[in-house]
Amino acid sequence: MSFTGLKLKLAAVFAGIAIAILAAVIILGVSYYFLGVLPTSGFFVLIIGMVFVMDIIQYAISPYIISKIYHLKPVRRDDMSMAWLYESLEKVCSLNNQKVPELFIADTDTPNAFAFGSIISGRRMAITRGLLKILNKDEIEAVMGHEIGHLRHHDVALLLAIGLIPTILFYFGYTMLFGSGRRNGGSIILVAIALVAVSFVFNIMVLGVNRMRESYADFNSASTVPDAANNLQTALAKIVAYSNANQRHHGFRRRSTTSSISSMLMFSGDNDVKAYDHMDLLESWKRKKVTLKDSILSDHPHPAKRIQNLEKIKQENQTKGIL
């Protein structure tokens, strides 16, 4: 694995561990200092159990809800009109040493793709009709490499687990605010409000981990699918340029997504460079200086950051070729 890939992999792992440890310290400290108990009582077990069950239920049934919302139609190997698309998926999965997930077409003109699934439904990938209209075969395979990266690295389950932490903090604070307060009442109310606020800070931290996983999925595609670094760059630029053009001429707005898949989309978030030619977009992104505020509230890195990361991967691949 290249230095870039190793850095992306370890950064998300360490960030996730740090979030969990920090949350545990906060819960332990608050519960012992202000409530005089450790989080082993029925009160805490109830909160954690409730949040856990809610998330597990969402995880289990969300693939079926998503299928209904997006009118997903399965793509079969024997479907001659879509045989090329299924063959492309088989090729990308072979390059990644992965089993072929169920493939679906999402009935929307918004160009995008996403990976989803659960233990019950199995692994799934969806590609929108809009994406098929604007990308060529090589670009679609690069996008598939990105989505296979999410499935290969178990990002859906990982983000579900990390996402439990701000939810637990929120319900912990909420319960203290409205269901407790008999001891040190004024202090407990302030701490409860602080915990609710801290849960939103943790949500921002979780978004940061999500952005790391998106970069890692880009790396997966660029390191496994031939010439995917170039094709992923042009694919991303075409998606955004198409969205810019439709927003200008037709008042187009990106269709909202459910929380279960928004983090697995190929592209998510607004673009601050309103170019309508994808090559102009690509060149502007290569030169743009990206700051934290450009994407801190987004579940995806700024497109310019993704393009620049892919440029680094291309340079590393060229170096390997020379060596």
C-alpha positions in Angstrom: 0.0 0.0 0.0 1.3 3.5 -0.9 1.9 6.2 1.7 -1.3 8.0 0.8 -3.4 4.9 1.2 -1.8 4.0 4.5 -2.3 7.5 5.8 -6.0 7.6 4.8 -6.6 4.1 6.3 -4.9 4.8 9.6 -6.3 8.4 10.0 -9.9 7.1 10.0 -9.2 4.3 12.4 -7.4 6.5 14.9 -10.0 9.2 14.6 -12.8 6.7 15.3 -10.9 5.3 18.3 -10.3 8.8 19.6 -14.0 9.7 19.3 -15.0 6.6 21.2 -12.5 7.2 24.0 -13.3 10.9 24.4 -17.0 10.1 24.6 -16.4 7.4 27.2 -14.4 9.8 29.3 -17.1 12.4 29.1 -19.9 10.0 30.1 -17.8 8.5 32.9 -16.8 11.9 34.3 -20.3 13.4 34.1 -22.1 10.4 35.5 -19.7 9.9 38.4 -19.1 13.6 39.3 -22.6 14.9 38.9 -24.9 11.9 39.5 -22.6 9.9 41.8 -23.0 6.7 39.8 -21.0 4.9 37.1 -22.7 4.1 33.8 -23.5 0.5 34.7 -26.8 1.3 36.3 -30.2 0.6 34.6 -30.4 4.3 33.7 -27.4 4.2 31.4 -28.1 0.6 30.1 -31.6 1.8 29.1 -30.2 4.8 27.2 -27.5 2.9 25.4 -29.8 -0.1 24.7 -32.5 2.1 23.3 -30.1 3.9 20.9 -28.5 0.6 19.9 -31.8 -1.1 19.1 -33.0 1.9 17.1 -29.9 2.0 15.0 -29.9 -1.8 14.4 -33.5 -1.6 13.3 -32.6 1.3 10.9 -29.6 -0.6 9.6 -31.7 -3.8 9.0 -34.7 -2.2 7.2 -33.1 0.8 5.5 -32.0 -1.1 2.3 -35.7 -2.0 1.7 -36.8 1.6 2.4 -34.1 2.9 0.0 -35.2 0.5 -2.7 -38.8 1.9 -2.5 -37.8 5.5 -2.3 -35.5 5.4 -5.3 -37.6 2.9 -7.3 -34.5 0.6 -7.6 -34.6 -1.9 -10.4 -32.2 -4.9 -10.3 -29.7 -5.5 -13.1 -29.4 -9.1 -14.0 -26.5 -10.7 -15.9 -28.9 -12.1 -18.5 -30.4 -8.6 -19.2 -28.9 -7.9 -22.6 -29.6 -4.2 -22.4 -27.5 -3.9 -19.3 -25.1 -6.8 -19.7 -22.2 -4.4 -20.3 -22.9 -2.7 -16.9 -23.0 -6.0 -15.0 -19.8 -7.1 -16.8 -18.1 -3.9 -15.7 -19.1 -4.6 -12.1 -17.8 -8.1 -12.3 -14.5 -6.8 -13.6 -14.1 -4.2 -10.9 -15.0 -6.8 -8.2 -12.5 -9.2 -9.6 -9.8 -6.5 -9.4 -10.8 -5.9 -5.8 -11.1 -9.6 -4.9 -14.7 -9.0 -3.9 -17.9 -10.9 -4.4 -20.3 -9.1 -6.8 -23.0 -7.2 -4.9 -26.5 -6.9 -6.1 -26.6 -4.1 -8.8 -29.6 -1.7 -9.1 -30.5 1.2 -11.3 -32.0 4.1 -9.5 -34.8 5.8 -11.4 -33.6 9.4 -11.2 -31.8 11.8 -13.5 -29.6 13.0 -10.8 -26.1 11.6 -11.6 -24.8 9.6 -8.6 -24.1 6.2 -7.2 -24.1 4.7 -3.8 -23.4 1.5 -1.9 -25.6 0.2 0.9 -27.0 -3.0 2.4 -27.2 -4.9 5.7 -26.6 -8.4 7.0 -30.2 -9.3 6.1 -30.3 -7.7 2.6 -26.7 -8.4 1.6 -24.4 -5.9 -0.1 -25.9 -3.7 -2.8 -24.8 -1.0 -5.2 -27.0 1.5 -7.1 -26.2 3.6 -10.1 -28.7 6.3 -11.3 -29.9 6.7 -14.8 -28.5 10.2 -14.8 -25.0 8.8 -14.2 -25.3 6.4 -17.1 -26.2 9.3 -19.3 -23.2 11.5 -18.7 -20.3 9.1 -18.0 -18.5 6.7 -20.3 -17.8 3.1 -19.5 -14.3 3.7 -18.0 -15.6 6.5 -15.8 -18.5 4.3 -14.6 -16.0 1.6 -13.7 -13.9 4.1 -11.7 -17.1 5.1 -9.8 -17.8 1.4 -9.2 -14.3 1.1 -7.8 -15.1 3.9 -5.3 -18.4 2.2 -4.2 -16.8 -1.2 -3.9 -14.2 0.5 -1.7 -17.0 1.4 0.7 -18.3 -2.2 0.7 -14.8 -3.7 0.9 -13.9 -1.6 4.0 -17.3 -2.1 5.7 -17.9 1.7 5.8 -21.7 1.4 6.3 -21.2 -0.6 9.5 -18.3 1.5 10.6 -20.1 4.8 10.3 -23.2 3.3 11.9 -21.1 2.3 15.0 -19.4 5.7 15.2 -22.7 7.5 14.6 -24.0 5.9 17.8 -21.7 8.0 19.9 -23.2 11.5 19.4 -26.7 10.0 19.6 -25.9 8.4 23.0 -24.4 11.7 24.2 -27.5 13.6 23.1 -30.0 11.2 24.8 -27.8 11.1 27.9 -28.0 14.9 28.1 -31.6 15.0 27.2 -32.5 12.5 29.8 -30.5 14.3 32.5 -32.3 17.6 31.5 -35.9 16.3 31.7 -35.7 13.1 33.8 -33.1 13.9 36.5 -32.0 17.0 38.4 -32.7 16.1 42.0 -29.1 16.5 43.0 -27.2 19.7 42.3 -30.1 20.6 40.2 -28.8 23.8 38.7 -25.4 22.2 37.8 -27.1 19.2 36.3 -29.2 21.3 34.0 -26.1 23.2 32.8 -24.2 20.0 32.3 -27.2 18.4 30.4 -27.4 21.4 28.1 -23.6 21.1 27.6 -23.9 17.4 26.7 -26.6 18.1 24.1 -24.3 20.8 22.6 -21.3 18.4 22.7 -23.3 15.8 20.8 -23.5 18.2 17.9 -19.7 18.7 18.1 -19.3 14.9 18.0 -21.5 14.9 14.9 -19.0 17.2 13.2 -16.3 14.8 14.2 -18.2 11.9 12.7 -18.5 13.9 9.5 -14.8 14.2 9.5 -14.4 10.4 9.7 -16.8 10.1 6.9 -14.8 12.4 4.7 -11.7 10.3 5.4 -13.6 7.1 4.3 -14.6 8.9 1.1 -11.0 9.7 0.4 -10.1 6.1 1.2 -12.8 4.9 -1.2 -11.3 7.2 -3.9 -7.9 5.6 -3.2 -9.4 2.1 -3.5 -10.6 2.9 -7.0 -7.4 4.6 -8.1 -5.3 1.7 -6.8 -7.3 -1.2 -8.2 -9.0 -0.1 -11.4 -6.8 0.7 -14.4 -6.5 4.5 -15.0 -9.2 5.1 -12.4 -7.5 8.1 -10.9 -7.9 10.0 -14.2 -11.4 8.6 -14.8 -12.6 9.3 -11.3 -11.5 12.9 -11.6 -13.4 13.4 -14.9 -16.4 11.6 -13.5 -16.6 13.9 -10.5 -16.2 17.0 -12.7 -18.9 15.8 -15.1 -21.3 15.1 -12.2 -20.8 18.6 -10.7 -20.8 20.4 -14.1 -24.0 18.6 -15.1 -25.6 19.7 -11.8 -24.4 23.3 -12.2 -25.8 23.5 -15.7 -29.2 22.0 -14.7 -29.4 24.3 -11.7 -28.8 27.3 -14.0 -31.2 26.4 -16.8 -33.9 24.4 -15.0 -33.8 25.3 -11.4 -32.5 21.8 -10.7 -31.9 20.8 -7.1 -30.2 17.6 -6.0 -32.8 15.2 -4.6 -32.5 14.8 -0.9 -31.2 11.4 0.3 -32.0 9.3 3.3 -29.5 9.4 6.2 -28.6 5.8 5.6 -27.1 6.4 2.2 -26.1 10.1 2.1 -22.7 9.2 3.4 -22.1 6.6 0.7 -22.9 8.7 -2.3 -20.3 9.3 -5.0 -20.9 13.0 -4.6 -22.6 15.0 -1.9 -22.7 18.7 -1.0 -22.6 22.0 -2.8 -19.9 23.2 -5.2 -18.7 26.7 -4.9 -17.2 26.9 -8.4 -20.1 27.4 -10.8 -18.4 26.2 -14.0 -20.5 24.4 -16.6 -17.6 22.7 -18.5 -16.2 19.7 -16.7 -12.6 20.4 -17.9 -12.8 24.0 -16.6 -14.0 22.6 -13.3 -11.2 20.1 -13.1 -8.5 22.7 -13.7 -10.0 25.1 -11.2 -10.1 22.4 -8.5 -6.4 21.5 -9.1 -5.4 25.1 -8.3 -7.9 25.8 -5.5 -6.7 26.1 -1.9 -9.1 24.1 0.2 -9.6 25.0 3.9 -11.3 23.1 6.7 -14.3 25.5 6.6 -15.0 24.4 2.9 -16.2 21.0 4.0 -16.4 20.8 7.8 -20.2 20.4 7.8 -20.2 18.0 4.8 -20.1 14.2 4.8 -17.9 14.4 1.7 -14.5 16.2 1.1 -14.7 19.3 -1.1 -14.4 18.2 -4.7 -11.1 20.1 -5.1 -9.6 18.2 -2.2 -10.6 14.9 -3.8 -9.1 16.0 -7.1 -5.9 17.0 -5.5 -5.7 13.7 -3.5 -6.2 11.8 -6.8 -3.4 13.9 -8.3 -1.1 12.7 -5.5 -2.1 9.1 -6.2 -1.4 9.5 -9.9 2.1 10.8 -9.1 2.7 7.8 -6.7 1.5 5.4 -9.4 3.8 7.0 -12.0 6.7 6.7 -9.5 6.0 3.0 -9.0 5.9 2.5 -12.8 9.3 4.2 -13.1 10.8 2.1 -10.3 
